[in-house]
Amino acid sequence: MMHLPGLNRKFLQDIWNLTREYWRSEEKWRSGGLLAVIVTLNLTYVYILVLINKWFNRFYNALQNFDKEEVFSELGQFCLLAAFYIIVAVYQLYLQQMLEIKWRRWMTHKYLNTWLKNQMYYRLQLTDHYTDNPDQRISEDLRLFTNYTLQLSLGLLKAVVTLVSFIAILWQLSGTMVIPLGNQQLTVSGYMVWVAIVYSVIGTWLTHKIGKPLARLNFDQQRYEADFRFSLVRLRENSESIAFYGGEAREERSFISRFGKVFDNYWQIMQRRKHLTWFASGYGQIALIFPLVVAMPRYFAKEIQLGGLLQTSQAFRSVQESLSYFVESYASMAEWKAVVDRLTGFIGSMQQVSGLPPRNAIIKVGPVPALVVSELNIDLPDGRRILSDLNLSIQAGESLLVAGPSGSGKSTLLRTLSGLWPYAQGRITIPEGHNILFLPQKSYLPLGTLRDTLLYPGPGRPVTDEEIMAAMSLCKLEGLKNHLDKTEDWSHILSLGEQQRIAFVRVLIHQPEWLFMDEATSALDEPTERLLYALLHERLAGTAMVSVGHRNTLNSYHKKKLTLDGVGHWNLLIL
């Protein structure tokens, strides 16, 4: 049994799952009204084609009869039909594109919200190994999905309406064909209809056999293209490190290897499309002359005039094109299926990750004066335990240093305290209504002005330029004061030390009651590190601080030290 790309129950269910939320959303009435107008224009378009088909008969009969007056009269009618045809075609396309971009906007907002909510983007990266390039799923696949869904579904509607309309016309124009079978005769009514059906079914079946592999090839092509593009972006983001290592040759080999997959897969697509184009082109060219050949016996028998012959030919082509809709749309349908598979896989991965314990599963907010950790166990994704039964209390104004060898779970403990790490059990109680700020080792610098970078993620209160510049001076960033309104890619312009000092400016602006720092001074020299910690003790005397670090110099800035060994044991000392 033949299955065209995507035409199975699972695919149709996937389509419904991807589309139903939009058509049930707050935009359903406006978008539904817009869709109704588009459908009406499609039906009007087909009706105009029917009128043009009838015009063929009258016009060419007038030509055959040398009826000059009738010819010019029909030319006038054709101008009116052509004008209406153009208007309908333009607004049909314009309104379809309007619905497409509105639908894409709604889906983009929804997917961005889901991807960003509860740190889903982080958890996907942490736990899921099957969702490649989620950024492309949102930016590219949503565009392709809305485009193909509207284009192919409305195209199918138009094909069905055209088929129904022109089958009736073709049946009337075909008359009957008498086929001698020995001593018997077989009379076939509407024989042109049956010829069109047989011609189209054969063409559809052959197209499917030739083009079936395209769905998987298109799926792989998108993935290989995204992987190649991502590797180029990583080179740009890590250009200095690669330049220091002299890793150009290694990177070039990696690029060539990744592009090799792009090339090889695209070559297979080329070969398959070449075969498909060979057939589709020949099939289309034969369709131009085939109806004339089939209808000629009636013309030579003088059962129809020239106008009837050409009207029959045009009606045959309309029926054949409608029945051959899948032949013409096969490549697009194959890519549509690949897009739907990628989006369905992306949604499935997010749903699977959302099944993990929520970020607040072990974190409770209560009216307590301290951060209290009770019987905390932390595991790695493979189940290996790195911290067992941690009990800890940090009062306001206290400071704790978390130390231990690399890989012992220091940063993972901070991720757990922030609610990012899903593989933890126990209880963490944090004071109600207190402002908490986490500083990673490498500060994130968003695209935008330097002011936006310094205020990230937003202090929740108005901040004057004087306050910003005062904090910059305290953190030894005086040289950047005149660049507050300058837009740059600051992560590539500023050194790692400057980026870490940017983070301390944020601390002074946000004034958190609880501050967690993951090797936040690792790129700074010791005098600058001493200056910044002294600044915190002076300006944020009531702030509780938890620092992760390796340097022994950090001991003097903290009152307690928690040492981890990475196999579950821990030790807490008073400094």
N, C-alpha and C positions, 0 to 999 in steps of 0.2 A: 504494500500500500504506500502511496506517495505522500510524504509530509513536506510541505513547503516550509522554509525557514521560519520557525516561530509559531506555526499554526498547529499548536497542540494545547491540551488543557492547562498544563503547567505554565506555559508562556502567557496564555490569556489571563490566568489567575495573577501572574506577576504584573501584567499590565494593569489589571484592575486594582491591585494593591498599591501601585505607584500613582494611579490617577484619582482614586476615589476621594482622598482627603481634600484635594483641591476643589472638587465639585461638590463637596459638603462644607466648604469653608465659608468665611464671611464674604468671600468674593463670588459665591455661587450664583447669585441673581444677576449681577452685572456680567459675569463671564458667560452665564447661561444665555442671557439675552444676546450677547455678542455672537455666541455660537449659533443661535437661532437665525440671526441675520446672515451669517456666513453660509449656513445650510440653505437658506432661501435663495441666496445669490447663486449657489451651486445648482440648485434646481432650475433657476431662471436661465443659467448658462446652458443647461441641457436643452431647455425649451427653445432657446434661440437656435441651437444646433438643429433641432427638429425643423424649425421654420426655414433655416438655410437649406436643409436637405430637400424640402418641398420646393424651394425656390429653384434648385438645380433643375428639376423636372420642367417647370414652366419656362425658365430662361433658355435652356438648350432646345426645347421644342420650338420656341419662337425663333431661334437661330436656324433650326432645320427647316422651318416653314418660311423663312425670309420675311418674318413679320417685324418690320422695322419699328413700328409704333409700340408693339408689345415688348420688344427688346429694351427700348429706352425706359419704358415704364418699369420693367423688372430691375433695370439698373438703379433706378431711383429707390425702389423698395430695398434693394441690397444695401444701398448707402445707409438707410435707416437701421436695417438689421446690424450692419457693421458697427454703427455708432453705439447702439445698445450693447453689442457684444464687447466692445472696447471698454465701455463704462463698467459693465458687470465684471469683466476680467480684472480691471485695475482695482476696484474696491474689494473684490473677492480676495485678491492677494494682500492688499493693504490691511484689511480687517483680520485676515488670518495671521499676519505678522504681528498685529497688535495683540491678539489673543495669545500668541506664542510668547511674546516678551513679558506679558502680564503673568502668565502661568509660570514662566521661568523665574521671574522675580519672586513669586510666592514660594516656589519650591526651594530657591536659593536661600531665602530667609529661614525657612523651616529647617533645611539641612544644616545651615550654619549654626542655628540655635541648638540643634541636637548634638552636633559635633563639638561645640564649645561647652555645652552644659555638663556640669559635674566632671569637668576635665576629661570628657570623652576622648578628645584628641590625644591626650597623654596616655590614657588607659589602652587605647587601640595600639599605640606604638609599643606599649609595655607588654601586652598580652596576646595581640593578634598578629599572626604571621602570614595571613592570606589576603589582606586588603592592601593592595599596592596603590600608592599615590592617591590618598583620599582627596587631596587638593584638586586632582584632575577629575575625580568623580563629581565634585561640586561645580567646578568651573567649566568643564568641557562636556561631561556626559549629561548633565541636566539640560544644557543647550541642545545637544543632539536628540535627547529624549523628547523634549517638547516639540522640536522641529519635525522629527520623523513621525511622532504619534499623530500630530495634526495633518501632516502632509499625506501620510499613507491612509489614515482612516477617512479623511475627506475625499481622498482620491478613490478609495473603495466605494464610498457612497456615490460619487459621481459615476463610477464605472457601472454600478448596479442600476442606477436610474437611466443611464444611457442605454444599457443593455435592454431593459424593459421597454423603453421608448422605441428603440430602433428595431427590436425583434418584431414588434407589431407592424412597423412599416415594411420591414424586409419580407415578412410573411405575405403581406398583401401584394408586394411587387414581384415575389418569386413565381407566383402561379403554381403550376404543377409540372412535374417531369415524369414521363412514362419510360420505364426501363424494361426492355424486352428480356424475359427469362425463359428461353426455349419457346414453348407454346403458350406461355403465360406472360402477362404484363404486370409490372409493379408500378403503381401510380403513387408518387411522392408529392404530397402537398407541402408548400413552403420549403422546397428543397434547398434554397439558398441558406435558410436558417440552419438546417442540419449540416450542410457543408461547412458553415462558419463554426459550428460547435465542434465538429470533428477536427477541423484545422487548428482551432485554439487549444483543444485538449492535448493533441499531439505536441504542439509547441510548448505548452506548459510542462508536460511530462519531461520532454527532452531538456528544457531549461533547468528543471530541478535536478536532473541527473548530472548535468554539466556543472551547475553552480553550487551544489550542496556544501562543498568544503569551505565556501567563502565565509560562513558565519564564524567558524572557529578561527580562521585566518585573520579576520577583521578584529576579533577579540584579542588575539595575541599581538597584532600590530599596534593597537593602542597601548598595550602594556609595555612592549619593547620601546616604543617612542617615548613614553613617560619615563622609563628607567634611564634611557640615554639622556634625556633632557635634565633629569634630576642629577645625574653624575656631572654634567656641565655646571649646574648651579652650585654643587658642592665644591668644585674647583674654585669658582669665584668667591665663595664664602670662606674658603680656607687657603686663599692664594698665598698669604705670607708664609704659613707653615710649610706649604708645598715648596715654595721658593727656597726656604732655608734648607729643607731636606734635599733639594735638587731632584724632586720626584717627578719631573716632567715626563721622562721616558716611561716611568711606571703608569702615570696617569694617561699618557697617550695610548699605551697598550690596553688599558681598561676601556678608554673611549672607543678604540677600534673594535675591541671585543664586543662591547654593547651595541655599537652601530652595525657590527656584523650580523647580529640577530635581527636588527631592523631591516637590513638589506636582504638577508636570506628569506625572511618571511614575506617581505614586499615582492620579492621575485616570484614566490609561489602565488601571491595574489595576482601579479601581472599575468602569469601563465594561465591561471584559472579565468581571469577576466578576458584574456585574449580568446580563449575557447568560447566563452560565453558571448563575446562580441561577434565572433565569427557566425555563430548560430543566430543571434538576435538580429544582426544586420541582414543576413540572408532571409531570415523569416520575415522581416519587415519589408524588404524589397519585393519578395514574392507576393506579399499581401497587397501591394499596389496594383499588380496586374491580374492576380488570381481571380478576383470577383468579376472583372470584365470578361475573362475567358469563360467563366462558368455561366455568365448571363448572356453571352453572345448568341447562343442558339435561339433564344427567344427574340433577340433583336433581328437576326437574319430571317427568322420566321415571320417578321413584321407584327409580332404580338406586342412589342413595346417600341416607342420612338427613341431617338437619341437621348432626350431628356430622361426618359424612364431608365435607359441603360446606365447613364451616369448617376442618377439618383439611387439606383439599385447598388451600383458600385460603392457609392459613398455610404449608404446604409450598411452594406456588408462590412466595410472597413470599420464603421462605428461599432457594430456588433463584435467583430473580430478583435478590435482593440480593447473593448470592455472585457471580453472573455480572456484576453491575453494580458490583463492587468498585472498578474503576478509575474508574467514573463518580463514585462518592462520594469517592474519594481523589484526584481529579485535581488539585485545588488544592494539596494537601499534597505530592503527587508532583512537581508543578512546582517547588515551593520546595525540596524535597529535592534535585532535580537541580541547582538553582542553588547550593545549599550544597556539594554534591559538586564542582561545577566550580570553586568558589572555593578549596576545600581542595586540590584537585588542582593548581590553578595556584600556590598558595602552596608546596606541596611541590616542584613543578617549579622554581620560582624558587630555592628553597634548594639544590636539587640542582645547578642551573646555577651558582650562586655558589660552591658547594663545589668546583666544578671549577677555580676560580682557584687560583693557587699558594698553598699553606698559609702561615700566618703565620710559620712557622719555616723557610721554604724557603731564605732567605738568611741566617738568623740561626743561628749555631753557638755552642755553649757549650764552652769549653775551659779548660785550666789556664794561663791567661795573666793577667798582672797589670794589663792595660789593656784598654780597649774599642778595638778595631781595626776600621776601616772600609776595605775594599779595593775599588777600581774600582767604586764604587757609582753606578748609573744610576737615575734616578727619572723616570717618565713620568706624564702625566695620563691619565685614562680614554680620551681621544680620541687618544692616541698621541703627543702633543706632549711632547718631552723638556724638563724643567726643571732637571735636574742631571746632569752627565756626569763619569764617572771620578773620583769623590771618593775621596781617600785621606787617612785621618785616624787619629790615635792619641791617646787621652785616658787619662792615667795616674791612679791613685788620688790624690785630693786636688787634682787640677787643675780648672780652670774654663774653660769655653768659652762665648763669646757668639756666637749666630747672628743676623746682621743682614742687612738688604737691604730693598728696596722692597716694598710690599704686593703679594702675588701672586707673589713670587719663589720660593716653595717652602719657606719657613722651617718652618712648621707641618707641612708634608708630610714634611720630613726627620725631624721628631720622630715622626710617625706611622710612618715607615719603620723607625726605630730601635726602636720599640715592637712592630713586627710587624703593625701594623694595615693598612698600605698594600700592596695586592697588586701594584701596577704598578712593581716595582723589580727590578733585577738587580745582582748583585755578591756581596759577602760581608761579613757583620758578625759579629765574634767578641766575645762578652762573657765576662767572668770567671765561672768556675764557682762556684756556691754563694753568689753575692752578691745582696743585697737591692736591688731597683730600684724606684723610685717616679717616676711621671709626674704632673705638675701641669698640667691644662689651664687656659686663660685664665679660664673660668667653672667654678668648682668645682661638682661634683655633690653636692647635699645630699639624702640619702635621706629618705623619710618615717620618722619615729620620734622618739626622744628626742634631745636635744642630745648626750648621751654617745654614742649610736649614730652620730651625724653626725661627731663628732670622731674616732672610732675607725675610721671607714670607710676601706678595705674590711675591716679587721681586722689588727691588728699581729702576730698569731700568738703572742702572749705575754700573760700577765696584766698589766693596767695599773691602777694604783690611782687613786682620785679625786685624791689629792694630786699625783700626777704630771701628771694632766690639767690640774688648776687651775694648777700651776706653769707649764706650757707656755702656758696661756691668758694668764697675767700677762705672760710674756715677749713675747707677740704682741699685747699691748694689748687683750685681751678680758675684762678684769676684771669688767665689768658683766654678763657672762653666767654667772658662776660659780655663781649660785644657781638656774640653770635647767637643770642637767644632766639631771634626770629629767622635764623638761617635754616633752611631745609637741606639736610644731607643724609647719606647713609652712615650714620654716626658709628655704627659697629665696625666699619671699615676704616674710618678716619681716626678714631681715638685708640690709643694703646690699651692693653688690658688693665694696666695700672690706672689709667684715666677712667676707664669704664667702672672699675671698682670704686673709685672715688665718687663717680656719679651716683653709685648706690648709696653712699654715705650722705650725699646731699639729699637724696630722697628720704633717708631716715630722719634728718634734721627737719625736713619739711613736714613729714607725716606725723612725727612725734608719737611713735607707737608705745603702748604700755608693755608689749611683749615683742621682743626682737630675736629672730632666729637667723643665724649667719652660717652658711656652709662654705668654709674656707674663703670668706669674703675679703681677706687681705693677702691671699697667696701670691698675688702679682706685685705687691708693694714692698718697698724696702723697709727695714725694721724701724728707722726713725719715723717714717710716715705712718706705719702701723701703730707705733706708740702714740703719735699725735692724735690719730683718729679714735683710738680706744679711750684716750684721756678726754677727748671731746665728748664721747658718749657718756662717760661717767660724770662729766661736768654738766652737760646740757640735758641729759636724760637720767638724772639721778634716781628717779622712781621707776625706771624701766627695767624689767627683767630681761637678761640676755642669755641666750644659749648659742655657743659658738662651736663649730666643728673645725678642727685644724690639726696640723702635724707639728708646728713649730713649738719649741719649748718656751719661747719668749711669750707665748699666749698665757702661760701659767700665771704670770703676775697680774693679769687683767681680770682674773676670775676668782671666785671664792670657793667653787667646788669643781671637781674633775671626775668625769665618768669615763672609765676606760673599758672598751669592748675588745673581745678577742676573736669575734667572728664565728664562734662555735656555740654561742648561747650564753657564755659567762660574762659577767660584768663586775666592775669594782668602782665604788664611789668613795672619793677622798675629799676631806676638807683641806683647802690650801691655806 
